[in-house]
Amino acid sequence: MDLIVYIFIVTILFITWSEYSVTNILIRVNSKGTKTLNFNSLFGFLMNPFHNRTLWTNKTLDINYPFVLLYSLGIYYLF
């Protein structure tokens, strides 16, 4: 499998899991009461571990994008 495709799949799975476990990261209700995609919020959540230490605990590593990506790349290169 190509590395770019692998990273894309890992990212999509991570976004799906984060939306399920944390909720209201990508899909949010706007001021009109309709659900919209909020990519600014998603990007902020993906980059949050670089600015906030609370996502580096054992309980929050599943929603820590850099950790998940590095772990997934380790698996990719191992196999």
N, CA, C and O atoms as a Tripos MOL2 file, in Angstrom:
@<TRIPOS>MOLECULE
protein
  316   315    79     0     0
PROTEIN
NO_CHARGES

@<TRIPOS>ATOM
      1 N           0.8470   -1.1750    0.0000 N.3       1 MET1
      2 CA          0.0000    0.0000    0.0000 C.3       1 MET1
      3 C           0.8950    1.2410    0.0000 C.2       1 MET1
      4 O           1.9170    1.2840    0.6840 O.2       1 MET1
      5 N           0.5040    2.2190   -0.7550 N.am      2 ASP2
      6 CA          1.2380    3.4710   -0.8370 C.3       2 ASP2
      7 C           1.1470    4.2160    0.5010 C.2       2 ASP2
      8 O           0.1110    4.1860    1.1650 O.2       2 ASP2
      9 N           2.2320    4.8780    0.8850 N.am      3 LEU3
     10 CA          2.2870    5.5690    2.1780 C.3       3 LEU3
     11 C           1.2550    6.6930    2.2670 C.2       3 LEU3
     12 O           0.6320    6.8700    3.3140 O.2       3 LEU3
     13 N           1.0670    7.4440    1.2030 N.am      4 ILE4
     14 CA          0.1030    8.5510    1.2220 C.3       4 ILE4
     15 C          -1.3150    8.0280    1.4270 C.2       4 ILE4
     16 O          -2.0890    8.6110    2.1870 O.2       4 ILE4
     17 N          -1.6530    6.9490    0.7630 N.am      5 VAL5
     18 CA         -2.9780    6.3380    0.9240 C.3       5 VAL5
     19 C          -3.1430    5.8400    2.3530 C.2       5 VAL5
     20 O          -4.2070    6.0020    2.9500 O.2       5 VAL5
     21 N          -2.0960    5.2340    2.9020 N.am      6 TYR6
     22 CA         -2.1370    4.7360    4.2780 C.3       6 TYR6
     23 C          -2.3740    5.8740    5.2680 C.2       6 TYR6
     24 O          -3.2100    5.7480    6.1630 O.2       6 TYR6
     25 N          -1.6520    6.9760    5.1170 N.am      7 ILE7
     26 CA         -1.8310    8.1310    6.0060 C.3       7 ILE7
     27 C          -3.2370    8.6970    5.8560 C.2       7 ILE7
     28 O          -3.8530    9.0830    6.8490 O.2       7 ILE7
     29 N          -3.7540    8.7530    4.6320 N.am      8 PHE8
     30 CA         -5.1040    9.2410    4.3970 C.3       8 PHE8
     31 C          -6.1300    8.3590    5.1090 C.2       8 PHE8
     32 O          -7.0590    8.8750    5.7300 O.2       8 PHE8
     33 N          -5.9750    7.0440    5.0260 N.am      9 ILE9
     34 CA         -6.9070    6.1130    5.6860 C.3       9 ILE9
     35 C          -6.8240    6.2640    7.1990 C.2       9 ILE9
     36 O          -7.8520    6.2940    7.8740 O.2       9 ILE9
     37 N          -5.6150    6.3570    7.7370 N.am     10 VAL10
     38 CA         -5.4430    6.5390    9.1820 C.3      10 VAL10
     39 C          -6.0880    7.8470    9.6290 C.2      10 VAL10
     40 O          -6.7300    7.8920   10.6790 O.2      10 VAL10
     41 N          -5.9270    8.9010    8.8530 N.am     11 THR11
     42 CA         -6.5050   10.1980    9.1970 C.3      11 THR11
     43 C          -8.0300   10.1510    9.1810 C.2      11 THR11
     44 O          -8.6720   10.6810   10.0880 O.2      11 THR11
     45 N          -8.6160    9.5270    8.1690 N.am     12 ILE12
     46 CA        -10.0720    9.4070    8.0950 C.3      12 ILE12
     47 C         -10.5990    8.5810    9.2710 C.2      12 ILE12
     48 O         -11.6060    8.9430    9.8800 O.2      12 ILE12
     49 N          -9.9280    7.4840    9.5890 N.am     13 LEU13
     50 CA        -10.3480    6.6700   10.7350 C.3      13 LEU13
     51 C         -10.2080    7.4450   12.0460 C.2      13 LEU13
     52 O         -11.0570    7.3310   12.9300 O.2      13 LEU13
     53 N          -9.1440    8.2260   12.1700 N.am     14 PHE14
     54 CA         -8.9470    9.0360   13.3750 C.3      14 PHE14
     55 C         -10.0480   10.0830   13.5110 C.2      14 PHE14
     56 O         -10.5920   10.2730   14.5990 O.2      14 PHE14
     57 N         -10.3780   10.7610   12.4190 N.am     15 ILE15
     58 CA        -11.4300   11.7790   12.4570 C.3      15 ILE15
     59 C         -12.7620   11.1480   12.8330 C.2      15 ILE15
     60 O         -13.5170   11.7050   13.6300 O.2      15 ILE15
     61 N         -13.0480    9.9810   12.2570 N.am     16 THR16
     62 CA        -14.2920    9.2790   12.5770 C.3      16 THR16
     63 C         -14.3390    8.8970   14.0480 C.2      16 THR16
     64 O         -15.3520    9.1120   14.7130 O.2      16 THR16
     65 N         -13.2560    8.3340   14.5580 N.am     17 TRP17
     66 CA        -13.2170    7.9370   15.9690 C.3      17 TRP17
     67 C         -13.3300    9.1570   16.8920 C.2      17 TRP17
     68 O         -14.0510    9.1150   17.8890 O.2      17 TRP17
     69 N         -12.6300   10.2240   16.5650 N.am     18 SER18
     70 CA        -12.6800   11.4260   17.4000 C.3      18 SER18
     71 C         -14.0740   12.0350   17.4040 C.2      18 SER18
     72 O         -14.5540   12.4890   18.4430 O.2      18 SER18
     73 N         -14.7200   12.0450   16.2530 N.am     19 GLU19
     74 CA        -16.0860   12.5840   16.1810 C.3      19 GLU19
     75 C         -17.0360   11.7300   17.0150 C.2      19 GLU19
     76 O         -17.9660   12.2540   17.6280 O.2      19 GLU19
     77 N         -16.8090   10.4310   17.0400 N.am     20 TYR20
     78 CA        -17.6450    9.5310   17.8400 C.3      20 TYR20
     79 C         -17.3610    9.6880   19.3320 C.2      20 TYR20
     80 O         -18.2950    9.7950   20.1270 O.2      20 TYR20
     81 N         -16.1030    9.7030   19.7210 N.am     21 SER21
     82 CA        -15.7780    9.6940   21.1530 C.3      21 SER21
     83 C         -15.8290   11.0730   21.7940 C.2      21 SER21
     84 O         -16.2410   11.1920   22.9480 O.2      21 SER21
     85 N         -15.4230   12.1120   21.0830 N.am     22 VAL22
     86 CA        -15.4100   13.4520   21.6630 C.3      22 VAL22
     87 C         -16.6800   14.2110   21.2850 C.2      22 VAL22
     88 O         -17.2350   14.9310   22.1160 O.2      22 VAL22
     89 N         -17.1340   14.0650   20.0830 N.am     23 THR23
     90 CA        -18.3110   14.6990   19.4670 C.3      23 THR23
     91 C         -18.1020   16.1910   19.2100 C.2      23 THR23
     92 O         -17.3190   16.8590   19.8850 O.2      23 THR23
     93 N         -18.8190   16.6800   18.2250 N.am     24 ASN24
     94 CA        -18.8600   18.0990   17.8540 C.3      24 ASN24
     95 C         -17.4900   18.6880   17.5230 C.2      24 ASN24
     96 O         -17.1940   19.8230   17.8940 O.2      24 ASN24
     97 N         -16.6630   17.9210   16.8300 N.am     25 ILE25
     98 CA        -15.3880   18.4600   16.3720 C.3      25 ILE25
     99 C         -15.5280   18.9080   14.9260 C.2      25 ILE25
    100 O         -15.2630   20.0670   14.6070 O.2      25 ILE25
    101 N         -15.9330   18.0180   14.0670 N.am     26 LEU26
    102 CA        -16.0980   18.3470   12.6540 C.3      26 LEU26
    103 C         -17.5350   18.7520   12.3350 C.2      26 LEU26
    104 O         -17.7670   19.7280   11.6220 O.2      26 LEU26
    105 N         -18.4810   18.0100   12.8580 N.am     27 ILE27
    106 CA        -19.8930   18.2750   12.5750 C.3      27 ILE27
    107 C         -20.4750   19.0460   13.7540 C.2      27 ILE27
    108 O         -20.6100   18.5190   14.8580 O.2      27 ILE27
    109 N         -20.8160   20.3040   13.4960 N.am     28 ARG28
    110 CA        -21.3460   21.1750   14.5460 C.3      28 ARG28
    111 C         -22.6430   21.8180   14.0960 C.2      28 ARG28
    112 O         -22.9070   21.9490   12.9000 O.2      28 ARG28
    113 N         -23.4400   22.2130   15.0610 N.am     29 VAL29
    114 CA        -24.6740   22.9420   14.7790 C.3      29 VAL29
    115 C         -24.3270   24.4270   14.7240 C.2      29 VAL29
    116 O         -23.7510   24.9720   15.6660 O.2      29 VAL29
    117 N         -24.6790   25.0750   13.6200 N.am     30 ASN30
    118 CA        -24.3670   26.4940   13.4800 C.3      30 ASN30
    119 C         -25.4430   27.3560   14.1290 C.2      30 ASN30
    120 O         -26.3510   26.8330   14.7750 O.2      30 ASN30
    121 N         -25.3490   28.6550   13.9640 N.am     31 SER31
    122 CA        -26.2830   29.5780   14.6050 C.3      31 SER31
    123 C         -27.7010   29.4670   14.0440 C.2      31 SER31
    124 O         -28.6550   29.8990   14.6900 O.2      31 SER31
    125 N         -27.8460   28.8980   12.8570 N.am     32 LYS32
    126 CA        -29.1670   28.6990   12.2600 C.3      32 LYS32
    127 C         -29.8000   27.3730   12.6780 C.2      32 LYS32
    128 O         -30.9410   27.0840   12.3170 O.2      32 LYS32
    129 N         -29.0620   26.5770   13.4330 N.am     33 GLY33
    130 CA        -29.5920   25.3030   13.9210 C.3      33 GLY33
    131 C         -29.3800   24.1380   12.9760 C.2      33 GLY33
    132 O         -29.9310   23.0610   13.2040 O.2      33 GLY33
    133 N         -28.5950   24.3220   11.9170 N.am     34 THR34
    134 CA        -28.3220   23.2270   10.9930 C.3      34 THR34
    135 C         -26.9170   22.6900   11.2230 C.2      34 THR34
    136 O         -26.0220   23.4180   11.6530 O.2      34 THR34
    137 N         -26.7390   21.4140   10.9320 N.am     35 LYS35
    138 CA        -25.4290   20.7930   11.0860 C.3      35 LYS35
    139 C         -24.5540   21.1690    9.8960 C.2      35 LYS35
    140 O         -24.9700   21.0670    8.7420 O.2      35 LYS35
    141 N         -23.3390   21.6020   10.2010 N.am     36 THR36
    142 CA        -22.3850   21.9800    9.1670 C.3      36 THR36
    143 C         -21.0260   21.3630    9.4770 C.2      36 THR36
    144 O         -20.7590   20.9470   10.6040 O.2      36 THR36
    145 N         -20.1730   21.3120    8.4580 N.am     37 LEU37
    146 CA        -18.8010   20.8390    8.6410 C.3      37 LEU37
    147 C         -17.9380   22.0250    9.0530 C.2      37 LEU37
    148 O         -17.9240   23.0540    8.3780 O.2      37 LEU37
    149 N         -17.2290   21.8800   10.1480 N.am     38 ASN38
    150 CA        -16.3840   22.9450   10.6720 C.3      38 ASN38
    151 C         -14.9280   22.4720   10.6080 C.2      38 ASN38
    152 O         -14.4210   21.8590   11.5470 O.2      38 ASN38
    153 N         -14.2660   22.7680    9.4840 N.am     39 PHE39
    154 CA        -12.8960   22.3040    9.2870 C.3      39 PHE39
    155 C         -11.8950   23.0670   10.1510 C.2      39 PHE39
    156 O         -10.8390   22.5270   10.4800 O.2      39 PHE39
    157 N         -12.1980   24.3010   10.5240 N.am     40 ASN40
    158 CA        -11.3160   25.0470   11.4320 C.3      40 ASN40
    159 C         -11.2350   24.3600   12.7920 C.2      40 ASN40
    160 O         -10.1590   24.2510   13.3800 O.2      40 ASN40
    161 N         -12.3600   23.9080   13.2740 N.am     41 SER41
    162 CA        -12.3930   23.2040   14.5490 C.3      41 SER41
    163 C         -11.6240   21.8820   14.4600 C.2      41 SER41
    164 O         -10.8820   21.5230   15.3740 O.2      41 SER41
    165 N         -11.8100   21.1690   13.3570 N.am     42 LEU42
    166 CA        -11.0990   19.9040   13.1640 C.3      42 LEU42
    167 C          -9.5980   20.1280   13.1150 C.2      42 LEU42
    168 O          -8.8470   19.4100   13.7740 O.2      42 LEU42
    169 N          -9.1500   21.1080   12.3490 N.am     43 PHE43
    170 CA         -7.7220   21.3900   12.2560 C.3      43 PHE43
    171 C          -7.1510   21.7970   13.6130 C.2      43 PHE43
    172 O          -6.0530   21.3790   13.9780 O.2      43 PHE43
    173 N          -7.8880   22.6020   14.3480 N.am     44 GLY44
    174 CA         -7.4470   22.9830   15.6900 C.3      44 GLY44
    175 C          -7.3280   21.7870   16.6100 C.2      44 GLY44
    176 O          -6.3980   21.7080   17.4130 O.2      44 GLY44
    177 N          -8.2700   20.8460   16.5000 N.am     45 PHE45
    178 CA         -8.2200   19.6420   17.3280 C.3      45 PHE45
    179 C          -7.0280   18.7650   16.9480 C.2      45 PHE45
    180 O          -6.3730   18.1950   17.8210 O.2      45 PHE45
    181 N          -6.7470   18.6550   15.6530 N.am     46 LEU46
    182 CA         -5.6190   17.8360   15.2090 C.3      46 LEU46
    183 C          -4.2880   18.4280   15.6730 C.2      46 LEU46
    184 O          -3.3540   17.6820   15.9680 O.2      46 LEU46
    185 N          -4.1900   19.7470   15.7400 N.am     47 MET47
    186 CA         -2.9480   20.4110   16.1310 C.3      47 MET47
    187 C          -2.8570   20.6970   17.6240 C.2      47 MET47
    188 O          -1.8010   21.1110   18.1040 O.2      47 MET47
    189 N          -3.9350   20.4850   18.3670 N.am     48 ASN48
    190 CA         -3.9780   20.7920   19.7980 C.3      48 ASN48
    191 C          -2.8870   20.0940   20.6130 C.2      48 ASN48
    192 O          -2.3600   20.7190   21.5340 O.2      48 ASN48
    193 N          -2.5140   18.8450   20.3390 N.am     49 PRO49
    194 CA         -1.4650   18.2170   21.1630 C.3      49 PRO49
    195 C          -0.1180   18.9320   21.1070 C.2      49 PRO49
    196 O           0.7070   18.7600   22.0050 O.2      49 PRO49
    197 N           0.1160   19.7270   20.0710 N.am     50 PHE50
    198 CA          1.3710   20.4760   19.9980 C.3      50 PHE50
    199 C           1.3750   21.6830   20.9300 C.2      50 PHE50
    200 O           2.4300   22.2550   21.2020 O.2      50 PHE50
    201 N           0.1920   22.0750   21.4240 N.am     51 HIS51
    202 CA          0.0740   23.2580   22.2820 C.3      51 HIS51
    203 C          -0.4320   22.9340   23.6870 C.2      51 HIS51
    204 O          -0.3050   23.7570   24.5930 O.2      51 HIS51
    205 N          -0.9990   21.7520   23.8740 N.am     52 ASN52
    206 CA         -1.6770   21.4190   25.1200 C.3      52 ASN52
    207 C          -1.2030   20.0610   25.6160 C.2      52 ASN52
    208 O          -1.2650   19.0810   24.8740 O.2      52 ASN52
    209 N          -0.7450   19.9860   26.8170 N.am     53 ARG53
    210 CA         -0.2240   18.7340   27.3650 C.3      53 ARG53
    211 C          -1.3020   17.7540   27.8210 C.2      53 ARG53
    212 O          -0.9950   16.5910   28.0820 O.2      53 ARG53
    213 N          -2.5450   18.1910   27.9230 N.am     54 THR54
    214 CA         -3.5790   17.3020   28.4530 C.3      54 THR54
    215 C          -3.8710   16.1360   27.5240 C.2      54 THR54
    216 O          -4.4060   15.1230   27.9750 O.2      54 THR54
    217 N          -3.5410   16.2420   26.2550 N.am     55 LEU55
    218 CA         -3.7800   15.1300   25.3310 C.3      55 LEU55
    219 C          -2.6250   14.1270   25.2990 C.2      55 LEU55
    220 O          -2.6240   13.2140   24.4730 O.2      55 LEU55
    221 N          -1.6620   14.2840   26.1760 N.am     56 TRP56
    222 CA         -0.5300   13.3580   26.2210 C.3      56 TRP56
    223 C          -0.5860   12.4360   27.4350 C.2      56 TRP56
    224 O           0.4500   11.9530   27.8920 O.2      56 TRP56
    225 N          -1.7670   12.1920   27.9520 N.am     57 THR57
    226 CA         -1.9140   11.2320   29.0460 C.3      57 THR57
    227 C          -2.3350    9.8830   28.4710 C.2      57 THR57
    228 O          -2.7580    9.7960   27.3180 O.2      57 THR57
    229 N          -2.2170    8.8440   29.2720 N.am     58 ASN58
    230 CA         -2.5910    7.5030   28.7990 C.3      58 ASN58
    231 C          -4.0550    7.4220   28.3980 C.2      58 ASN58
    232 O          -4.4000    6.6770   27.4800 O.2      58 ASN58
    233 N          -4.9140    8.1660   29.0610 N.am     59 LYS59
    234 CA         -6.3440    8.1020   28.7680 C.3      59 LYS59
    235 C          -6.7340    8.8470   27.5000 C.2      59 LYS59
    236 O          -7.8100    8.6030   26.9530 O.2      59 LYS59
    237 N          -5.8860    9.7480   27.0230 N.am     60 THR60
    238 CA         -6.2580   10.5600   25.8580 C.3      60 THR60
    239 C          -5.4000   10.2880   24.6300 C.2      60 THR60
    240 O          -5.5060   11.0230   23.6480 O.2      60 THR60
    241 N          -4.5740    9.2850   24.6450 N.am     61 LEU61
    242 CA         -3.7280    9.0150   23.4860 C.3      61 LEU61
    243 C          -4.5280    8.5750   22.2700 C.2      61 LEU61
    244 O          -4.0540    8.7210   21.1430 O.2      61 LEU61
    245 N          -5.7270    8.0420   22.4670 N.am     62 ASP62
    246 CA         -6.5290    7.6290   21.3100 C.3      62 ASP62
    247 C          -7.0880    8.8190   20.5300 C.2      62 ASP62
    248 O          -7.5040    8.6550   19.3840 O.2      62 ASP62
    249 N          -7.1060   10.0010   21.1210 N.am     63 ILE63
    250 CA         -7.5710   11.1930   20.4150 C.3      63 ILE63
    251 C          -6.4250   12.1880   20.2120 C.2      63 ILE63
    252 O          -6.6590   13.3850   20.0490 O.2      63 ILE63
    253 N          -5.2040   11.6940   20.2240 N.am     64 ASN64
    254 CA         -4.0070   12.4880   20.0100 C.3      64 ASN64
    255 C          -3.4930   12.1540   18.6150 C.2      64 ASN64
    256 O          -2.8730   11.1090   18.4140 O.2      64 ASN64
    257 N          -3.7490   13.0420   17.6430 N.am     65 TYR65
    258 CA         -3.4190   12.7560   16.2510 C.3      65 TYR65
    259 C          -1.9280   12.5080   16.0090 C.2      65 TYR65
    260 O          -1.5940   11.5460   15.3180 O.2      65 TYR65
    261 N          -1.0170   13.3250   16.5400 N.am     66 PRO66
    262 CA          0.4060   13.0240   16.3050 C.3      66 PRO66
    263 C           0.8080   11.6490   16.8270 C.2      66 PRO66
    264 O           1.5660   10.9380   16.1680 O.2      66 PRO66
    265 N           0.3100   11.2670   17.9990 N.am     67 PHE67
    266 CA          0.6380    9.9530   18.5460 C.3      67 PHE67
    267 C           0.0780    8.8460   17.6620 C.2      67 PHE67
    268 O           0.7870    7.8920   17.3420 O.2      67 PHE67
    269 N          -1.1840    8.9630   17.2640 N.am     68 VAL68
    270 CA         -1.8070    7.9440   16.4210 C.3      68 VAL68
    271 C          -1.0750    7.8380   15.0820 C.2      68 VAL68
    272 O          -0.8530    6.7360   14.5800 O.2      68 VAL68
    273 N          -0.7070    8.9630   14.5140 N.am     69 LEU69
    274 CA         -0.0150    8.9510   13.2350 C.3      69 LEU69
    275 C           1.3670    8.3150   13.3640 C.2      69 LEU69
    276 O           1.7380    7.4910   12.5280 O.2      69 LEU69
    277 N           2.1270    8.6750   14.3800 N.am     70 LEU70
    278 CA          3.4470    8.0680   14.5800 C.3      70 LEU70
    279 C           3.3470    6.5770   14.8720 C.2      70 LEU70
    280 O           4.1470    5.7930   14.3630 O.2      70 LEU70
    281 N           2.3890    6.1840   15.6720 N.am     71 TYR71
    282 CA          2.1790    4.7710   15.9780 C.3      71 TYR71
    283 C           1.8060    4.0090   14.7000 C.2      71 TYR71
    284 O           2.3080    2.9110   14.4620 O.2      71 TYR71
    285 N           0.9420    4.5830   13.8940 N.am     72 SER72
    286 CA          0.5180    3.9480   12.6510 C.3      72 SER72
    287 C           1.6690    3.8460   11.6550 C.2      72 SER72
    288 O           1.7920    2.8460   10.9480 O.2      72 SER72
    289 N           2.5030    4.8670   11.5980 N.am     73 LEU73
    290 CA          3.6680    4.8030   10.7160 C.3      73 LEU73
    291 C           4.6560    3.7460   11.1800 C.2      73 LEU73
    292 O           5.2970    3.0860   10.3620 O.2      73 LEU73
    293 N           4.7800    3.5860   12.4820 N.am     74 GLY74
    294 CA          5.6300    2.5070   13.0080 C.3      74 GLY74
    295 C           5.1110    1.1480   12.5730 C.2      74 GLY74
    296 O           5.8970    0.2830   12.1870 O.2      74 GLY74
    297 N           3.8140    0.9480   12.6280 N.am     75 ILE75
    298 CA          3.2140   -0.3110   12.1700 C.3      75 ILE75
    299 C           3.4190   -0.4800   10.6680 C.2      75 ILE75
    300 O           3.7100   -1.5800   10.1990 O.2      75 ILE75
    301 N           3.2680    0.6060    9.9150 N.am     76 TYR76
    302 CA          3.4300    0.5620    8.4620 C.3      76 TYR76
    303 C           4.8390    0.0940    8.0970 C.2      76 TYR76
    304 O           5.0080   -0.7880    7.2550 O.2      76 TYR76
    305 N           5.8440    0.6880    8.7360 N.am     77 TYR77
    306 CA          7.2260    0.3320    8.4070 C.3      77 TYR77
    307 C           7.6490   -1.0040    8.9940 C.2      77 TYR77
    308 O           8.5950   -1.6230    8.5070 O.2      77 TYR77
    309 N           6.9600   -1.4530   10.0310 N.am     78 LEU78
    310 CA          7.2600   -2.7610   10.6090 C.3      78 LEU78
    311 C           6.8040   -3.8890    9.6790 C.2      78 LEU78
    312 O           7.4760   -4.9120    9.5440 O.2      78 LEU78
    313 N           5.6660   -3.6820    9.0510 N.am     79 PHE79
    314 CA          5.1250   -4.7170    8.1610 C.3      79 PHE79
    315 C           5.3270   -4.3120    6.7280 C.2      79 PHE79
    316 O           4.9410   -5.0470    5.8190 O.2      79 PHE79
@<TRIPOS>BOND
     1     1     2 1
     2     2     3 1
     3     3     4 2
     4     3     5 am
     5     5     6 1
     6     6     7 1
     7     7     8 2
     8     7     9 am
     9     9    10 1
    10    10    11 1
    11    11    12 2
    12    11    13 am
    13    13    14 1
    14    14    15 1
    15    15    16 2
    16    15    17 am
    17    17    18 1
    18    18    19 1
    19    19    20 2
    20    19    21 am
    21    21    22 1
    22    22    23 1
    23    23    24 2
    24    23    25 am
    25    25    26 1
    26    26    27 1
    27    27    28 2
    28    27    29 am
    29    29    30 1
    30    30    31 1
    31    31    32 2
    32    31    33 am
    33    33    34 1
    34    34    35 1
    35    35    36 2
    36    35    37 am
    37    37    38 1
    38    38    39 1
    39    39    40 2
    40    39    41 am
    41    41    42 1
    42    42    43 1
    43    43    44 2
    44    43    45 am
    45    45    46 1
    46    46    47 1
    47    47    48 2
    48    47    49 am
    49    49    50 1
    50    50    51 1
    51    51    52 2
    52    51    53 am
    53    53    54 1
    54    54    55 1
    55    55    56 2
    56    55    57 am
    57    57    58 1
    58    58    59 1
    59    59    60 2
    60    59    61 am
    61    61    62 1
    62    62    63 1
    63    63    64 2
    64    63    65 am
    65    65    66 1
    66    66    67 1
    67    67    68 2
    68    67    69 am
    69    69    70 1
    70    70    71 1
    71    71    72 2
    72    71    73 am
    73    73    74 1
    74    74    75 1
    75    75    76 2
    76    75    77 am
    77    77    78 1
    78    78    79 1
    79    79    80 2
    80    79    81 am
    81    81    82 1
    82    82    83 1
    83    83    84 2
    84    83    85 am
    85    85    86 1
    86    86    87 1
    87    87    88 2
    88    87    89 am
    89    89    90 1
    90    90    91 1
    91    91    92 2
    92    91    93 am
    93    93    94 1
    94    94    95 1
    95    95    96 2
    96    95    97 am
    97    97    98 1
    98    98    99 1
    99    99   100 2
   100    99   101 am
   101   101   102 1
   102   102   103 1
   103   103   104 2
   104   103   105 am
   105   105   106 1
   106   106   107 1
   107   107   108 2
   108   107   109 am
   109   109   110 1
   110   110   111 1
   111   111   112 2
   112   111   113 am
   113   113   114 1
   114   114   115 1
   115   115   116 2
   116   115   117 am
   117   117   118 1
   118   118   119 1
   119   119   120 2
   120   119   121 am
   121   121   122 1
   122   122   123 1
   123   123   124 2
   124   123   125 am
   125   125   126 1
   126   126   127 1
   127   127   128 2
   128   127   129 am
   129   129   130 1
   130   130   131 1
   131   131   132 2
   132   131   133 am
   133   133   134 1
   134   134   135 1
   135   135   136 2
   136   135   137 am
   137   137   138 1
   138   138   139 1
   139   139   140 2
   140   139   141 am
   141   141   142 1
   142   142   143 1
   143   143   144 2
   144   143   145 am
   145   145   146 1
   146   146   147 1
   147   147   148 2
   148   147   149 am
   149   149   150 1
   150   150   151 1
   151   151   152 2
   152   151   153 am
   153   153   154 1
   154   154   155 1
   155   155   156 2
   156   155   157 am
   157   157   158 1
   158   158   159 1
   159   159   160 2
   160   159   161 am
   161   161   162 1
   162   162   163 1
   163   163   164 2
   164   163   165 am
   165   165   166 1
   166   166   167 1
   167   167   168 2
   168   167   169 am
   169   169   170 1
   170   170   171 1
   171   171   172 2
   172   171   173 am
   173   173   174 1
   174   174   175 1
   175   175   176 2
   176   175   177 am
   177   177   178 1
   178   178   179 1
   179   179   180 2
   180   179   181 am
   181   181   182 1
   182   182   183 1
   183   183   184 2
   184   183   185 am
   185   185   186 1
   186   186   187 1
   187   187   188 2
   188   187   189 am
   189   189   190 1
   190   190   191 1
   191   191   192 2
   192   191   193 am
   193   193   194 1
   194   194   195 1
   195   195   196 2
   196   195   197 am
   197   197   198 1
   198   198   199 1
   199   199   200 2
   200   199   201 am
   201   201   202 1
   202   202   203 1
   203   203   204 2
   204   203   205 am
   205   205   206 1
   206   206   207 1
   207   207   208 2
   208   207   209 am
   209   209   210 1
   210   210   211 1
   211   211   212 2
   212   211   213 am
   213   213   214 1
   214   214   215 1
   215   215   216 2
   216   215   217 am
   217   217   218 1
   218   218   219 1
   219   219   220 2
   220   219   221 am
   221   221   222 1
   222   222   223 1
   223   223   224 2
   224   223   225 am
   225   225   226 1
   226   226   227 1
   227   227   228 2
   228   227   229 am
   229   229   230 1
   230   230   231 1
   231   231   232 2
   232   231   233 am
   233   233   234 1
   234   234   235 1
   235   235   236 2
   236   235   237 am
   237   237   238 1
   238   238   239 1
   239   239   240 2
   240   239   241 am
   241   241   242 1
   242   242   243 1
   243   243   244 2
   244   243   245 am
   245   245   246 1
   246   246   247 1
   247   247   248 2
   248   247   249 am
   249   249   250 1
   250   250   251 1
   251   251   252 2
   252   251   253 am
   253   253   254 1
   254   254   255 1
   255   255   256 2
   256   255   257 am
   257   257   258 1
   258   258   259 1
   259   259   260 2
   260   259   261 am
   261   261   262 1
   262   262   263 1
   263   263   264 2
   264   263   265 am
   265   265   266 1
   266   266   267 1
   267   267   268 2
   268   267   269 am
   269   269   270 1
   270   270   271 1
   271   271   272 2
   272   271   273 am
   273   273   274 1
   274   274   275 1
   275   275   276 2
   276   275   277 am
   277   277   278 1
   278   278   279 1
   279   279   280 2
   280   279   281 am
   281   281   282 1
   282   282   283 1
   283   283   284 2
   284   283   285 am
   285   285   286 1
   286   286   287 1
   287   287   288 2
   288   287   289 am
   289   289   290 1
   290   290   291 1
   291   291   292 2
   292   291   293 am
   293   293   294 1
   294   294   295 1
   295   295   296 2
   296   295   297 am
   297   297   298 1
   298   298   299 1
   299   299   300 2
   300   299   301 am
   301   301   302 1
   302   302   303 1
   303   303   304 2
   304   303   305 am
   305   305   306 1
   306   306   307 1
   307   307   308 2
   308   307   309 am
   309   309   310 1
   310   310   311 1
   311   311   312 2
   312   311   313 am
   313   313   314 1
   314   314   315 1
   315   315   316 2
@<TRIPOS>SUBSTRUCTURE
     1 MET1         2 RESIDUE 1 A MET
     2 ASP2         6 RESIDUE 1 A ASP
     3 LEU3        10 RESIDUE 1 A LEU
     4 ILE4        14 RESIDUE 1 A ILE
     5 VAL5        18 RESIDUE 1 A VAL
     6 TYR6        22 RESIDUE 1 A TYR
     7 ILE7        26 RESIDUE 1 A ILE
     8 PHE8        30 RESIDUE 1 A PHE
     9 ILE9        34 RESIDUE 1 A ILE
    10 VAL10       38 RESIDUE 1 A VAL
    11 THR11       42 RESIDUE 1 A THR
    12 ILE12       46 RESIDUE 1 A ILE
    13 LEU13       50 RESIDUE 1 A LEU
    14 PHE14       54 RESIDUE 1 A PHE
    15 ILE15       58 RESIDUE 1 A ILE
    16 THR16       62 RESIDUE 1 A THR
    17 TRP17       66 RESIDUE 1 A TRP
    18 SER18       70 RESIDUE 1 A SER
    19 GLU19       74 RESIDUE 1 A GLU
    20 TYR20       78 RESIDUE 1 A TYR
    21 SER21       82 RESIDUE 1 A SER
    22 VAL22       86 RESIDUE 1 A VAL
    23 THR23       90 RESIDUE 1 A THR
    24 ASN24       94 RESIDUE 1 A ASN
    25 ILE25       98 RESIDUE 1 A ILE
    26 LEU26      102 RESIDUE 1 A LEU
    27 ILE27      106 RESIDUE 1 A ILE
    28 ARG28      110 RESIDUE 1 A ARG
    29 VAL29      114 RESIDUE 1 A VAL
    30 ASN30      118 RESIDUE 1 A ASN
    31 SER31      122 RESIDUE 1 A SER
    32 LYS32      126 RESIDUE 1 A LYS
    33 GLY33      130 RESIDUE 1 A GLY
    34 THR34      134 RESIDUE 1 A THR
    35 LYS35      138 RESIDUE 1 A LYS
    36 THR36      142 RESIDUE 1 A THR
    37 LEU37      146 RESIDUE 1 A LEU
    38 ASN38      150 RESIDUE 1 A ASN
    39 PHE39      154 RESIDUE 1 A PHE
    40 ASN40      158 RESIDUE 1 A ASN
    41 SER41      162 RESIDUE 1 A SER
    42 LEU42      166 RESIDUE 1 A LEU
    43 PHE43      170 RESIDUE 1 A PHE
    44 GLY44      174 RESIDUE 1 A GLY
    45 PHE45      178 RESIDUE 1 A PHE
    46 LEU46      182 RESIDUE 1 A LEU
    47 MET47      186 RESIDUE 1 A MET
    48 ASN48      190 RESIDUE 1 A ASN
    49 PRO49      194 RESIDUE 1 A PRO
    50 PHE50      198 RESIDUE 1 A PHE
    51 HIS51      202 RESIDUE 1 A HIS
    52 ASN52      206 RESIDUE 1 A ASN
    53 ARG53      210 RESIDUE 1 A ARG
    54 THR54      214 RESIDUE 1 A THR
    55 LEU55      218 RESIDUE 1 A LEU
    56 TRP56      222 RESIDUE 1 A TRP
    57 THR57      226 RESIDUE 1 A THR
    58 ASN58      230 RESIDUE 1 A ASN
    59 LYS59      234 RESIDUE 1 A LYS
    60 THR60      238 RESIDUE 1 A THR
    61 LEU61      242 RESIDUE 1 A LEU
    62 ASP62      246 RESIDUE 1 A ASP
    63 ILE63      250 RESIDUE 1 A ILE
    64 ASN64      254 RESIDUE 1 A ASN
    65 TYR65      258 RESIDUE 1 A TYR
    66 PRO66      262 RESIDUE 1 A PRO
    67 PHE67      266 RESIDUE 1 A PHE
    68 VAL68      270 RESIDUE 1 A VAL
    69 LEU69      274 RESIDUE 1 A LEU
    70 LEU70      278 RESIDUE 1 A LEU
    71 TYR71      282 RESIDUE 1 A TYR
    72 SER72      286 RESIDUE 1 A SER
    73 LEU73      290 RESIDUE 1 A LEU
    74 GLY74      294 RESIDUE 1 A GLY
    75 ILE75      298 RESIDUE 1 A ILE
    76 TYR76      302 RESIDUE 1 A TYR
    77 TYR77      306 RESIDUE 1 A TYR
    78 LEU78      310 RESIDUE 1 A LEU
    79 PHE79      314 RESIDUE 1 A PHE
